[in-house]
Each structure stands twice: as structure tokens, then as C-alpha cells.
Amino acid sequence: MSHRITLVTLTLLGATYLTYLPGIPGPFVFDDLSNISSNSHLQLNSLNLPNLTSALNSGHAGPLKRPVAMLSFALNYYFSGGYEAPAFKLTNIIIHCLNALLVLVLCFQLCRHNTTKKSNHHSFWLAACISLIWAVHPINLTSVLYVVQRMTSLSTLFSLGCISLYIAARNRWLNHSFSWHVCGLLFASISSLLLALLSKENAILIPLIILLIELLLYSNEKPWFLLKQLSKKQKKLSRIFVAVICIAVLSWAVHYASAGFNSRPFTMLERTLTESRILCFYISLILIPRINSFGLFHDDIAISTSLISPWTTITSIIFIVFLLTTAFHYRKKNPLFSLGVSWFFIGHILESTFFPLEIAHEHRNNLPSIGIILATASLIPVTKANNKKVTTIFLLILLVLASTTWLRATQWGNYQSLAYYEASHHPNSPATQALLSNAAHQAGQVIIATNAIKKAMELNTKETAYAMHYQNILAIHDKAIPEELQLETLLRIKANPLTPSTLLALNQIADCLRKEPCTPLKENYLEWINTVIEKKPTNTSYHYLKGKTLRAMNNQLGALNAFQKSHELNNGFLHPLFEMVDILLLMKQVAQAEEVVTWIEKANEKTTFRRDVELKKLKAVLARVKKSHSNNY
């Protein structure tokens, strides 16, 4: 048995690494920029507690801010000596390899418990097949090569650890007794769940998967037999209690989610209807992977506005109901099939229902896809496991999956090739056209860049970021910016929600304004940010961006006022104060600069994102300026 374990482990790790190897040289893309490479709090220069705490708290995704994932990015920066994308991607591949090993362990635990001891050999090879397929499946590529999705893969890592440790504790309890060893395993399981939650919040669904495992595989074991001793009245009251709790949680979730649709181009009902088609789309990608269907973005999928628009909405709902009904029907005959199907749908409760997220992303299947693969594998009879035909089919499937992932990884190995292939596979995706435009812009291909960004604008008339990027491209390449384009940009700002893409565009272009190529954009940008402030007058970030714009236009007094307003709106936001000190020193107003430094010191003591290193450097600069100033007199 030990030889088989060694062989499977080495095969699993080797196949996973080689499959993803071509993607290691690839760059940071899309959300990698805002979450990682533009996040100064991740730039660790020493492993002291303040720096580590700042990195932990530097996230802005999800209600818990995902501190475990953010800390891992900071450590990556520290040990790789900077924002080296290949080092970050290699770390992601290592995490994926660890996940594949945990899939092997967990599936072996599940399969072995579901069969007799005589079938341990079959259980191991079935678990090996599931883990190999999952490890090289192209559905997981964005969880690995899209660096920011380490949040997802880390959550999967600790979630799998949580479930596996729980099963180990459960089995030891059954085979021996409830002991300190069992308590230790349960404590480790809970700790792993906490780490999963702090990596990404959808780990909150793991207790439901554990409950499902209990109901399907342990329902006849202790302590479940105690429930059978309840009277009919007690059982009825228990069901009512559970139903009330479920309704209360659902009501709260709907109320919580409803506020987030103000910045989305679809309603809660439209998203819920659309997700029925998305779930079927995910299942089809897992069972029949097509390289032209995979993609970084899926914003080319039509929104379901009713049950019959498009007509695939109602058919998708019928299919999902049929699949769940089938799983319920075969819960005793084939509990692994029921577990796998239910696992998939439980894994999508947060991201593929009524919550105000983007419509579709492949990385959402990192954990749920295990369920579909498990359910499919469970349909193979024990008597057919060693059949040569079954083995040959498995090897062919494995080869197809690994080849598809390897080909996609090759495309991800270069920014230009990634953009080109994504655009060829998803020509009607606005976000993909914007990606192509940026890649072509970086390569100096102005015509391709402008044509792509214009197409993005046509495909999505509600996204302001594309009009901003269009102007930025024209300015950098010394092309005239049509007045009609500026009017269209302002109209989009006024009429549409300020999406995350719009905010990212505003930040990126603001950084460019002080550079020579972006000089023609200054007046236009000032109009943008003033219009944005009219919509959101109390947002500190917009006043900060206005200050950067005015400073780029050499309006130092206006910049000081904007930065001061930004800090007044949020005393914990220190960036404006650093800008103010820089301006005051340039204006030789040393006393005023020294006063602002004292503001920074006080605010730095209270803020979550401490800037001790920058403050130390600033004080050193101020000391040199003061010395130079006193020498002149």
C-alpha cells in the first residue's frame, strides 16, 4: 500500500506542476493590480509585528477582508524581493498541489467509509482518479494562475483540511471512544475552518457539507440514533425549529444582499434567474471542458429577465431540480453520488444565487467541482474498476484535461497572448475587449487598442471605465481626444453606477497625470472627478484623487484644500497628509509641514493601516530640510 501511495503522490504532484508550468512567466492581471501590486501595505521590508499587522488588515474584499490571503501575498513579496509575478504564481501552484493531496485523502476517507474493508484497494484508486482529474482540470486554472484567487485556493486548502480532520475525529470516535485525541482533531478541524474563513468567506458553507456527510454516511451511527428515540411531537417541533431558523437566515441574507445591487446592471431577481443557467454552464464545463468556453471573464452571458427570456432559464431550473431530486432518491443506494451533487450546489450558495456579485467566474468552482467529479466517479461499479476499458478511458480523459489546462496555461504565460486568446474565445465580452485593448496599447499597437476599447464601449454602454481608458490611450499616443468622447464620458459618470472598474480606472489614470504623456488628459480628468464628487460628496478617496489632479496641474493651493478635505472625511486615511507635507516642503513652508507631520503621527497611532516606515522617512526628510533652512539663515 505504501508503494501505491508514494506512486500516486509523486504522479499527482508531477502532473500538476508540469500542467501549470507554462503559465508561471505570466503577469499580474485585472484584480491582481488593485489587491496586490498597488497595495503598499504588502511591501514588507522586515518581519516585525506592525508590518505584518498592516499587511493582514490591508484587504478590501469581503466582509472579513481575507487577512490570511493578504498575509500570504505580503510574505510572497518579502521572500521574492518584490512584486515578481512568477514567484506569486509558483506559490499558487504549490497550494494547488497541496489541495490535490487533500482531495486524495478526503475522497479516500469518504470512499472507504462508504464501502467494506475489502474494497480499500478500490477506494484508494477511486480517490486517486478523482484527485488527478481535479488537479489537472482546466476549470481550476484561474484559481491558480490568476494570482489574487489565492484567496479561493487557500480557502479550499483549509476547508478540505477542516472536513478531513472532522472525518478523522468522527471515525476515531466510532472505532474507539470519545477521547482527548478526538477533541484534538476536532479543535484542529475548527481551527482550519477559521483559517478558511479568513482566506475567503464562502468557507462558512463547510459546516453544511459536514452535516451532509453526517446525514448520508453516518446517519446510523452515534449520536444520530438518539434522534430516533424522540417522540413524534418532538420530531415535529424539531423540524419546525429548523425551518424557522432557515427562514430567518434566508430573510436576513436577502435583506443584506439587496443593498448591493445599486452598483450592478441587474436586479436581484435577474441575477437569481441567471445563476440557474450559470450553474448548468459550470456543470457542462466540468463534464465536457471546451477550451473556447473557458475565460477570465464571462460578462458576455445574457441576463435572464424572466423564466422564458432566454428560454434556457426554465430548462436550467428543471434540470437542477431533476438533478437534486435524483440525488435525494439515490441517497441510500449511492450516497457518494448524492453527496457529490449536493456538495456542488452547497458550494455555490453564496456566489451563485441572489448575492450582488458578478454573474460568473470559473474560480468559484475550485471547491464545488470536487462534488461533480466525485458524483461522476461514484457511478463506476466496483466490479468494473480494474477493467482495461475503464482504465483506458480514464487515462484518455486525464490526457485531454491536462492538455487543455497546459494549453490554457501556455496562453496565460504572456500578457499579449492571454489577451489575444481571451478575445478570440469571447469576442462579445466587454471586459475581454478592454483586456485586449490594454495589451495592444502596451505593445504599441494603437489601432488594435482603440478598436478594442471602442468595441468594449459599444458592448457595455453602462461602464464608464472603458470611455476613460479610451481617452487615456489617445492621450498617451498623442492622438486628439474628440469632444464627443469627453461628453460621453461625463454622461456615463452621471447616468451609471460607479463600478469597481470605474474606480480602478480613476486611480490608474490619476497616477499617470503627473507624467508627460498624460498631460492632455488633465482638464478632462478634473471634470470627471468633479462630476464623481457631485454624486458622492462624502467619499474621501474622490477628494484625494482631486488633490492629485490639481497637484499635477500645479494648482498647489487647490491640491492642499482637496487633500485636507479628504483627510477630514476619514481621519484614518493618511495618504492625503503625506501629499500635503510634500507640497508644503516644496513651497518651503517648513513650519506648516512640521504641523502636518504631527497630525500624521497622531492619526498613525489610531489607524488600522500603520505607515511607520513612510513616517520615519518623512521625518528624516523634514529634519534635513529644517537643517538646510536654518543654515541658509
N, C-alpha and C positions, 0 to 999 in steps of 0.2 A: 504493500500500500504506500509506503514511504517513497518508493521509486516513482510511482504514478503521480504522487503529489508534487515531487520535485520536477518531473517532466512537464506536468500541466502548468505549474507555476512559471517555469522558465519559458514555456511556449506562450503563455498569456502575456508576460512582461515583454518578451521579444517582439511578438506580433503587434502589440500596442505601440511600442516605441517606434518600430520601423514604419508602421502605418502613418504615424503623425510626423515622422522625421522631416519630410519636405516642407512642412509648414513652419518650422522653427525660425527661419530667417525673416518671416513676415513682420509687418509693422503694427503699431497700435492703431486701432480704428474706432471711429464713432465714439461710443460712451467710454472707451479707454481713455480718451483725451480729457474729458471733464472729471472723471473719477480718479485717474491715476497720474498721467503725465502733467496735468495742470494743477495738481493738488500739492501745494508746497509743504503741507504738513507731513507728507510721506517721505520727505527728503531727509532721512536720518543721517546725521554725521557722527553720532555716538549713541550707544545703547543705554542712555540714562532714563530714569523714570519719567521726567517731564516730556521728553521727546516721544517715548513710547505711548504715554497717555494721550498726547496730542494726536499721534497717528491713529490710535484706537478710536478717537472721537471725531475723526475727520470725514466720516462718511455722511452722505446726504440721501442715500437710497433707503427706502423702507422706514417704518416707524422706529425700529431699533438701531438704525444706522449701520448695521452689519460690522461691528468692531473687529471681529476675528478675521474677516476677509481683509479689512483695511490694514490691520497689523501685518498680515502676511505680505501685502504689497510693499509696506514700508521696509520690512526685513529683506524683501527681494531687492529693493533699491539699495539698501545698505551693503549687502553682500555681493551684489553685482557691480557696485561702483557707479550707480546712476540708473537712468531710465533706459536700460538695454532691453528692448522688446524680446529678443531671443531668450534671454535669461528668464524673463517672466513666463514665456511660453513653455520653456523646458520644465519649469516648476509645475505648470498646469498639467503637463504630460505625466509627471511623476505622481501627482494627485490622482489623475485618471487611472494610472496603473494600480495604485493602492485601492481605488474604488473597485476595479475589476477583481482584485483579490478578495475584497469583502463580498462582492456579488457571488463569487465562488463559494466562500464559506457559508454565507447566508442561505443560498439555494441548496447547498448540501444539507444544512440543518433542516430546511423545510422538506426536502425530498425524502430524507432519511426518516423523519418523523411520520411521513405520510405512508411509508411502506414498511415491510417486515425487515428484520435484521439481515435476512438472507439476500435482500436486494440492495445492500450497501454499495456494492460494486456498481449497480445500475444508477443509484442515486448520485454517486460521485461523478460518473461520466455525464449524466444529465446536467448536473450543476456545472461541470467543466464546459459543456457545449453552450449553456446559457451565458456563462461569463465571457467566453470567447466571442460569441456573437455580439453581446452588449459592448465589449471592449472596442471592437473594430467597426461598430455600426456608424454610418455617416450621420445619423440623427444626433449623435453626441459631439460632432465636430465643433460647433460653436461654443459648447461648454468647455472646450479645451483650447482652441486657437484664438478665440475671442477672449482676450485676457481678463476683462472685467467680469466675465462669467465664472471666474474662480469662486465668486460668491455662491454660485449654484453648485459647482463641483465640491466645494468644501462642505456645503450643507448636505450634499449626498453622502460624502465621506462619513460625517458624524452621524447622519441618520441611519446609514447602514450599520455603523458600529453600535448605535443605540438598539436597533432591532436584534442584531446578532447577540449582543450581550444579554438582552432580555430573554431570548430563547435559551441561551446557555444557563441562565439562572432558573428559568422555568423547568428545564429538563433535569437539572440537578435537584431541584425541589421534589420533582416526581420520583426520581430514581433513588434518592437518599432521604433527605428531610429538609425542612426549612432551617437553615443554619447561618452562621456568620459568613460563610463562603457565599451563600445565596444573597445575603444582604450586600456583600461587597460587590457582586456582579450587578445587582440592581442599582446600587449607588453609581457604579461606573456607567451604567446604561443611562441614568438620569443626567449625569454629567455630560455624557456625549450628546444627549438631546439638547442640553443648554448650549453647548458649543455650536450645534447645528442651527439653533435659533439665532444665535449671534453671528452666524455666517449669512443666513437668509431666512426670512420669517416663515416661509411655507413649510419649514420643519415642524410647525405647530400641528400639522396633519399626521405626524408619525404615530401619536397615540391611537389614532383611528385605525391605522394599518395594524398596529399591535393588537387592538381589540378585535379586528377582523381575523387575525391569525388565531387568537384565542377561540373565537366562535367557530372557526372552520376546522382547526386541528386539535384543540384542547377542550372542546365542549363537554366531553365525557370524563374529564379529569377533575381533580380537586383544584379550586374550591367550587367549581361550577355546579357540582351535584347538590350543593346546599340550596341553589335556586329551585331545584326540582322539588324540594320539600316545602316550598311556600304554598299557601292555600290559593285558591282561585282568586279570592278577593285581593290578596297581597300581590299576586302577579298582575292583576288588572291595575291596581294602584301604581305599581312599579312602571308599567307601560305608560300610564297617564303622566307620571312624573317625568319620564324620559321624553315624552312627546312635548310637554310644556317647556322643558329645558331647550329642546331643539328649536321650537318655535321662537322662543325668546332670543336665542343666539342668532337665528336667521333674521329676525326683525332688527336686532341691533346691527348686524352686518350690512343689511340693506340700507339702513339709515346712515351708517358710517360711509358706505360706498357712494351714496347719492351725491355727496358734496363734490366728489372728484370729477364729475362729468362736465363741469363748467369749462374745462380746457380741452375737451375731447370733441371730435366731429361726429359723434354718435351718442345716442341715448343709452340708458341702462338696458332697456328692453331690446334695442337693436343689437347691443353687444351680446346679451344673453342668447338671443336667437342665432347670431352669427357664430358663437362659440360651439353650437351643436355641429355645424359644418366643419369648424376648425378641428374639433376632436376626431371626427371621421377622417379628416385630412391627415392628422398626426398618425392615426392607426394605419392608414394606407402607406405613409412614408416608412413606418416601421416594418410592415409586412412586405411591401413592394417598393423598395427605395429606387427613386429615379433621380439621377443627378441634376436634371434640369428643373426639378421641383424643389430642391433644397436652395436655401438662400439666407443671407444675413438679414434681409428684410422681407416681410410678406404684406406690405401695405398695398399690394395690387389686388388683394382679395376683396370682393364686393361685400358691402354691408347688407345683412338681412333686415329688410324693413317690415317684413311680415312672414307668416308661415309659408307663403307661396311666392315670395319675392326675395331671392330666387326660389324656384320650386325645390331645389335640393335641400332647403331648410327643413321642410316637413319630412322628407325621406331620411334625412340625417337623424332627426329626432326619433323616427320609427326604428331605425337601425340601432340606435343607442338603447332604446327601451327593450328591443329584442335581445340585444347582447346581455344586458343586465338581467333580463328575465331568464335567459338560458343559463347564466352563471348561477342564479338562485336555484334553478331547477336541478342543476348537477352538483350542488354544494356537498352532497354526501357521496355521490358516485365518483366525482372527480374534484375534490376540494382545492387542489392546486390550480385547476382551471378557474374556478370561482374566485380564488384568492388573487390570481393574476389579473383578471378582468377588473375586479373591484379595486385592486391596488392602483391600476391605471387611472380610474376615474377619481378615486380619493386624491391622488397626486395632483389632479387638475382642479380641485375645488376652489382654490384661491385665484389661480391665474387664468382659468378658462371658464369663468362663469360671469357674474354680474359686477365684478370689481373694475374700476375705471383704468385699466391698463391698455397697452397697445394690443391690437387684435391677435397677433400670432408671433411666436418666436420658437425656434426649434429647441433652444436650451431648456425650455420648460419641460421637456420630455426626459431629461437626464435621469431622474429617479422613476417617473411613471413608466418609461419604456421597459423597465425590468419586468413590470407586470405583464405586458403583452407578450414578451419573449417567453416568460415563464408559462403563461397560459397556453401558448402555441406548443411549447416543448412538452407540456403535460399530456398532450393528445397522442404522443408516441407511446404505443403499448410496450410494456416491459419485454414481451417476447420478441419484439422487433428491434430492440435496442442494439443488438450485435449484428443485425442484418447488414450485409455488404452494401445493399442498395441504399439503406438509410444512412450508412456511413459516408457513402459517395455523395449523396445529396447534401448532407451536412457540410462536407468539405467544399463542395461547389458553392453553396450558399455563403460559407465563410470567405471563400476566394472573391466572390462578387462583392460582398460587403467591404472587405479590406481594400479591394481595388478601387471601389467608388470613393471610399474615405481617403485613400492615398492620392487619388486624382484631385479631389477637392483640397486636400492639404497642399498639394503642389500649386494649385491656383491661389491659395492663401499665402504662399511663400513670397509673394511680391505684390506691392500695393496696386500697381498698374494691371497686372494680370487678374487680381482679385476683382477690381472694378470692372474690367472688360467682361469677364465671365459672368459676374453677377448681373450685369446689364443685359447680356445676351440671353440669360435664363429668365430674367424678369424685366422685360423692356417696358412694361407698364407700371413699374414701381417708381414712384416719385423719389423716394429715399435712395434707391439704387441709381437713378439717373443723377442725383446730386453727388453720389459717391464717384461715379464715372467722371463727372464734371471736375471734381476736386483732383482726381488722379491725373486727368488730362491737363488741368491747369498747372499742376506741379511739374509735369513733363514738358510744359511749354507748348502744348497743342491747343491753341486758343480757340480755333473753330470748333473742335470736338467739345471743348469745355463749355463754350457759350451755347452750343446747340443742345447739349445735355441738360444744362441748367434751365434753359427755356422750356424744354420738354417737361422737366420736373414742375415748373410753374404752371404749365397747362394741365398736367395730370392732377395737381392738387392746388386748387385756387384759394384754399384757406390757410396755406402755410406761408408765413411771411419770410421765413429764413431763406427760401430759395431766391426771392427778389433781392434780398440783402447780399447774398453770395454772388448773384449775377452782377450787381454793381461793383462788388469787391474785385471780381475777375477783370471787369472792364477797366477799373482804375489801375490795377497793378500792371496790366498790359498796355497802359497808356492809350486806351480807347475812350472815346467820348461817351458820357453817360446820358442817355436820352432823358429829357424832362418828363416824358410819359412814364418812364420806368420809375422815376422818383415819386411821381404822383400815385402810381400803382402800389409802390412800397408803403407809402403813408396810408393809403386806403386800406391795405391789408392789415396794417397795425391797428387802425381804428375799428375795423369790422370783425376781426378774428381774435380768438383767444391767444394769449402769449404762451405758446407751447414751449417745452424744453428745448426743442431745436431752435426756436427763435431766440431764446435766452443764450444758448450756446453761440449762435451766430453773432449776437451783440457783443459778447465777451471776446470772441476771437477777433472781430474786426476792430474793437476798441484797442486791442494790443497792437494792431497794425497802424493805427492813425499817426503815431509818432515817427513812423518810417516814411522815407521819401515816396515810395510807390503809392502809398495810400493818401497822399496829400489831397488829391481831387475829391476825396470822399468825406472830408471833414465837415463841410457845411451840411451835406446831406445827412450825415450821421447825427449831427446835432439836432436836426429836425426830427429824426427817428426817435431819439432818446427823449426829447421834449414831449413828443406825442405819447410815448410809452408812459412817461411820468404823469401826464394828464389822466391816463387810465388807472394808474397805480401810484398815487402821490405819496404814499407812506412806505413804499418799498425802498429800503436802504441801498440795495445793490444798484438800482437805476440812478440814484443821485451820485453814487460812486462812479458809475460809467460816465455820467455827465461831467463830473470833475475831470476824469481822464481826457475826455474830448476837449474841454475848454483848455486844459493844460497843453494838449497837442496843438491847439490854435494860439498858444502864447497868451491866453487870457488868464493870467495867474490869479488875479483877484477873484474872478468868477469861479475859477477852479477851487480856490480856498473856501469860498462860500458853499459850493456844492459838496466838497468833502466834509465840511463841518456839519452840514445838514444830514449827510449820510450817517455820520457818527452819532448825531443826536437821536436819530431814529432807531439806532441799535448800538448801545454803549459797548457791547461785546465785539463789535466789528472794528478791528484795529487797522485794516488796510488804509482807510482814508486818513488816519492820523499820521501814518508813515509818509504818505504823499504830502501832507501838509508840512511836515518837518523838512522834507526835501525842497519844497518850493520856498519856504521861509529862509533856508540856508542859501539858496541861490539868490534870493533877494537881499541877503546879508542882514536879515532881521534875526540876529542870534538870540536875543532875549526872548522873543516870541517863540522861536524854535525850541528853546530850552523849556518854556512853559508847556508846550505841546508834548514834549518828551515826558514830563511829569504826568500828563494825562494818560499817556501810553502805559507808564509804569503802574498807575492805579488800576487802569482797565485790564491790564495783563494779569493782575493778581486775581481778578474775578472771572475772566473769560475761560471758556472750555478749551479754546484753541490758543494755548500759550505760545508766545513768539519770543522766547528768551534769547535765542541765538541772534535774531534780527535786531532785538532791542540792544543787546550788548555791542553789536557792530555799530548801530546808530549812535550810541553814547560815545563810542570811540571816535567816530567822525565828528561829532559835536565838540568833543574835547579838543581835537586838532584844530577845528575852525575857531574855537574860542582862543586858543593859544596864538594862532596866526593873527586873529583880530586884535589881541592885546599887544602883540609885537609891533603891529602897524602904528600903534599909538604910543 
